[in-house]
Amino acid sequence: MTNLVASSPVAPHSARPVARIALVGDRSSTVESHVRVPVLLGALAERDGLVLDPYWVPTDAAAEPGAVEGFDAVWLLPGSPYRSEAGALEAIRTARERKIPFLGTCGGFQHALLEYARNVCGLVRAAHAENDPAAAPGDVVIGRLACSLAGHEGAVRVTPGSLAESVIGAERLVERYQCAYGPDGGHLDVLRAHGLRFTGEDGDGQVRMAELPGHPFFLATLFQPELAGDGTRPHPVVRALASAAVRHAGARKAA
């Protein structure tokens, strides 16, 4: 686990508490999202007074019990296939069950659906085709997209009245993708029946956002909001995660 405070400017006079955030992923200088994170953290502190104390948690370390407990937010970043699928899923499960604010982007979105399928819906053989290419078709919750979205931009329609809509403040946006895998439509009704809400779709009606009602903040996007612009004006989704983390830190301090 690596602390990033030295590389992230901090607002010196913020009255808000500093929130500890677990950046779960196998950090690499070749993954654009990973490179962008320090820029976003600096902008959140300087522009919004949202000060985060960030730690990189590799997926194999995240597999250890309690690895992300004690954090005020968990962000499962892109970069799949992860070194440890089990670690990625354990980080999501901890955030979901412990009511820790959670954001999953790209691979994080995919694994959020996989975790929910296995641990909430009881689909114990639920598979991600990138991690398990030999999985039976009926077990594939995350499959290869018919058309890769790597390097693609596309419109997303947001469900009115959702967490996503309240965060974004609009019902339509254009977002960047870097992925070749997405949800298999055959399992969406099961996920919905067990409480997961899909609140963003592309122009063809394909699911691009998911959230968990009743959780303080649980949002996942197949697109990569961290890549919006040049990072100096954080995407509303990233800002919302930071705000939720600071609220969590304040509640933890008060308790």
Secondary structure as a PSIPRED ss2 file (coil, helix, strand):
# PSIPRED VFORMAT (PSIPRED V4.0)

   1 M C   1.000  0.000  0.000
   2 T E   0.000  0.000  1.000
   3 N E   0.000  0.000  1.000
   4 L C   1.000  0.000  0.000
   5 V H   0.000  1.000  0.000
   6 A H   0.000  1.000  0.000
   7 S H   0.000  1.000  0.000
   8 S C   1.000  0.000  0.000
   9 P C   1.000  0.000  0.000
  10 V C   1.000  0.000  0.000
  11 A C   1.000  0.000  0.000
  12 P C   1.000  0.000  0.000
  13 H C   1.000  0.000  0.000
  14 S C   1.000  0.000  0.000
  15 A C   1.000  0.000  0.000
  16 R C   1.000  0.000  0.000
  17 P C   1.000  0.000  0.000
  18 V C   1.000  0.000  0.000
  19 A E   0.000  0.000  1.000
  20 R E   0.000  0.000  1.000
  21 I E   0.000  0.000  1.000
  22 A E   0.000  0.000  1.000
  23 L E   0.000  0.000  1.000
  24 V E   0.000  0.000  1.000
  25 G C   1.000  0.000  0.000
  26 D C   1.000  0.000  0.000
  27 R C   1.000  0.000  0.000
  28 S C   1.000  0.000  0.000
  29 S C   1.000  0.000  0.000
  30 T C   1.000  0.000  0.000
  31 V C   1.000  0.000  0.000
  32 E H   0.000  1.000  0.000
  33 S H   0.000  1.000  0.000
  34 H H   0.000  1.000  0.000
  35 V H   0.000  1.000  0.000
  36 R H   0.000  1.000  0.000
  37 V H   0.000  1.000  0.000
  38 P H   0.000  1.000  0.000
  39 V H   0.000  1.000  0.000
  40 L H   0.000  1.000  0.000
  41 L H   0.000  1.000  0.000
  42 G H   0.000  1.000  0.000
  43 A H   0.000  1.000  0.000
  44 L H   0.000  1.000  0.000
  45 A H   0.000  1.000  0.000
  46 E H   0.000  1.000  0.000
  47 R H   0.000  1.000  0.000
  48 D H   0.000  1.000  0.000
  49 G C   1.000  0.000  0.000
  50 L C   1.000  0.000  0.000
  51 V C   1.000  0.000  0.000
  52 L E   0.000  0.000  1.000
  53 D E   0.000  0.000  1.000
  54 P E   0.000  0.000  1.000
  55 Y E   0.000  0.000  1.000
  56 W E   0.000  0.000  1.000
  57 V E   0.000  0.000  1.000
  58 P C   1.000  0.000  0.000
  59 T H   0.000  1.000  0.000
  60 D H   0.000  1.000  0.000
  61 A H   0.000  1.000  0.000
  62 A H   0.000  1.000  0.000
  63 A C   1.000  0.000  0.000
  64 E C   1.000  0.000  0.000
  65 P C   1.000  0.000  0.000
  66 G C   1.000  0.000  0.000
  67 A C   1.000  0.000  0.000
  68 V C   1.000  0.000  0.000
  69 E C   1.000  0.000  0.000
  70 G C   1.000  0.000  0.000
  71 F C   1.000  0.000  0.000
  72 D C   1.000  0.000  0.000
  73 A E   0.000  0.000  1.000
  74 V E   0.000  0.000  1.000
  75 W E   0.000  0.000  1.000
  76 L E   0.000  0.000  1.000
  77 L C   1.000  0.000  0.000
  78 P C   1.000  0.000  0.000
  79 G C   1.000  0.000  0.000
  80 S C   1.000  0.000  0.000
  81 P C   1.000  0.000  0.000
  82 Y C   1.000  0.000  0.000
  83 R C   1.000  0.000  0.000
  84 S C   1.000  0.000  0.000
  85 E H   0.000  1.000  0.000
  86 A H   0.000  1.000  0.000
  87 G H   0.000  1.000  0.000
  88 A H   0.000  1.000  0.000
  89 L H   0.000  1.000  0.000
  90 E H   0.000  1.000  0.000
  91 A H   0.000  1.000  0.000
  92 I H   0.000  1.000  0.000
  93 R H   0.000  1.000  0.000
  94 T H   0.000  1.000  0.000
  95 A H   0.000  1.000  0.000
  96 R H   0.000  1.000  0.000
  97 E H   0.000  1.000  0.000
  98 R C   1.000  0.000  0.000
  99 K C   1.000  0.000  0.000
 100 I C   1.000  0.000  0.000
 101 P C   1.000  0.000  0.000
 102 F E   0.000  0.000  1.000
 103 L E   0.000  0.000  1.000
 104 G E   0.000  0.000  1.000
 105 T E   0.000  0.000  1.000
 106 C C   1.000  0.000  0.000
 107 G H   0.000  1.000  0.000
 108 G H   0.000  1.000  0.000
 109 F H   0.000  1.000  0.000
 110 Q H   0.000  1.000  0.000
 111 H H   0.000  1.000  0.000
 112 A H   0.000  1.000  0.000
 113 L H   0.000  1.000  0.000
 114 L H   0.000  1.000  0.000
 115 E H   0.000  1.000  0.000
 116 Y H   0.000  1.000  0.000
 117 A H   0.000  1.000  0.000
 118 R H   0.000  1.000  0.000
 119 N H   0.000  1.000  0.000
 120 V C   1.000  0.000  0.000
 121 C C   1.000  0.000  0.000
 122 G C   1.000  0.000  0.000
 123 L C   1.000  0.000  0.000
 124 V C   1.000  0.000  0.000
 125 R C   1.000  0.000  0.000
 126 A C   1.000  0.000  0.000
 127 A E   0.000  0.000  1.000
 128 H E   0.000  0.000  1.000
 129 A C   1.000  0.000  0.000
 130 E C   1.000  0.000  0.000
 131 N C   1.000  0.000  0.000
 132 D C   1.000  0.000  0.000
 133 P C   1.000  0.000  0.000
 134 A C   1.000  0.000  0.000
 135 A C   1.000  0.000  0.000
 136 A C   1.000  0.000  0.000
 137 P H   0.000  1.000  0.000
 138 G H   0.000  1.000  0.000
 139 D H   0.000  1.000  0.000
 140 V E   0.000  0.000  1.000
 141 V E   0.000  0.000  1.000
 142 I E   0.000  0.000  1.000
 143 G E   0.000  0.000  1.000
 144 R E   0.000  0.000  1.000
 145 L C   1.000  0.000  0.000
 146 A C   1.000  0.000  0.000
 147 C C   1.000  0.000  0.000
 148 S C   1.000  0.000  0.000
 149 L C   1.000  0.000  0.000
 150 A C   1.000  0.000  0.000
 151 G C   1.000  0.000  0.000
 152 H C   1.000  0.000  0.000
 153 E E   0.000  0.000  1.000
 154 G E   0.000  0.000  1.000
 155 A E   0.000  0.000  1.000
 156 V E   0.000  0.000  1.000
 157 R E   0.000  0.000  1.000
 158 V E   0.000  0.000  1.000
 159 T C   1.000  0.000  0.000
 160 P C   1.000  0.000  0.000
 161 G C   1.000  0.000  0.000
 162 S C   1.000  0.000  0.000
 163 L H   0.000  1.000  0.000
 164 A H   0.000  1.000  0.000
 165 E H   0.000  1.000  0.000
 166 S H   0.000  1.000  0.000
 167 V H   0.000  1.000  0.000
 168 I H   0.000  1.000  0.000
 169 G C   1.000  0.000  0.000
 170 A C   1.000  0.000  0.000
 171 E C   1.000  0.000  0.000
 172 R E   0.000  0.000  1.000
 173 L E   0.000  0.000  1.000
 174 V E   0.000  0.000  1.000
 175 E E   0.000  0.000  1.000
 176 R E   0.000  0.000  1.000
 177 Y C   1.000  0.000  0.000
 178 Q C   1.000  0.000  0.000
 179 C C   1.000  0.000  0.000
 180 A C   1.000  0.000  0.000
 181 Y E   0.000  0.000  1.000
 182 G E   0.000  0.000  1.000
 183 P E   0.000  0.000  1.000
 184 D C   1.000  0.000  0.000
 185 G H   0.000  1.000  0.000
 186 G H   0.000  1.000  0.000
 187 H H   0.000  1.000  0.000
 188 L H   0.000  1.000  0.000
 189 D H   0.000  1.000  0.000
 190 V H   0.000  1.000  0.000
 191 L H   0.000  1.000  0.000
 192 R H   0.000  1.000  0.000
 193 A H   0.000  1.000  0.000
 194 H C   1.000  0.000  0.000
 195 G C   1.000  0.000  0.000
 196 L C   1.000  0.000  0.000
 197 R E   0.000  0.000  1.000
 198 F E   0.000  0.000  1.000
 199 T E   0.000  0.000  1.000
 200 G E   0.000  0.000  1.000
 201 E E   0.000  0.000  1.000
 202 D C   1.000  0.000  0.000
 203 G C   1.000  0.000  0.000
 204 D C   1.000  0.000  0.000
 205 G C   1.000  0.000  0.000
 206 Q C   1.000  0.000  0.000
 207 V E   0.000  0.000  1.000
 208 R E   0.000  0.000  1.000
 209 M E   0.000  0.000  1.000
 210 A E   0.000  0.000  1.000
 211 E E   0.000  0.000  1.000
 212 L C   1.000  0.000  0.000
 213 P C   1.000  0.000  0.000
 214 G C   1.000  0.000  0.000
 215 H C   1.000  0.000  0.000
 216 P C   1.000  0.000  0.000
 217 F C   1.000  0.000  0.000
 218 F E   0.000  0.000  1.000
 219 L E   0.000  0.000  1.000
 220 A E   0.000  0.000  1.000
 221 T E   0.000  0.000  1.000
 222 L C   1.000  0.000  0.000
 223 F C   1.000  0.000  0.000
 224 Q C   1.000  0.000  0.000
 225 P H   0.000  1.000  0.000
 226 E H   0.000  1.000  0.000
 227 L H   0.000  1.000  0.000
 228 A C   1.000  0.000  0.000
 229 G C   1.000  0.000  0.000
 230 D C   1.000  0.000  0.000
 231 G C   1.000  0.000  0.000
 232 T C   1.000  0.000  0.000
 233 R C   1.000  0.000  0.000
 234 P C   1.000  0.000  0.000
 235 H C   1.000  0.000  0.000
 236 P H   0.000  1.000  0.000
 237 V H   0.000  1.000  0.000
 238 V H   0.000  1.000  0.000
 239 R H   0.000  1.000  0.000
 240 A H   0.000  1.000  0.000
 241 L H   0.000  1.000  0.000
 242 A H   0.000  1.000  0.000
 243 S H   0.000  1.000  0.000
 244 A H   0.000  1.000  0.000
 245 A H   0.000  1.000  0.000
 246 V H   0.000  1.000  0.000
 247 R H   0.000  1.000  0.000
 248 H H   0.000  1.000  0.000
 249 A H   0.000  1.000  0.000
 250 G H   0.000  1.000  0.000
 251 A H   0.000  1.000  0.000
 252 R H   0.000  1.000  0.000
 253 K H   0.000  1.000  0.000
 254 A H   0.000  1.000  0.000
 255 A C   1.000  0.000  0.000
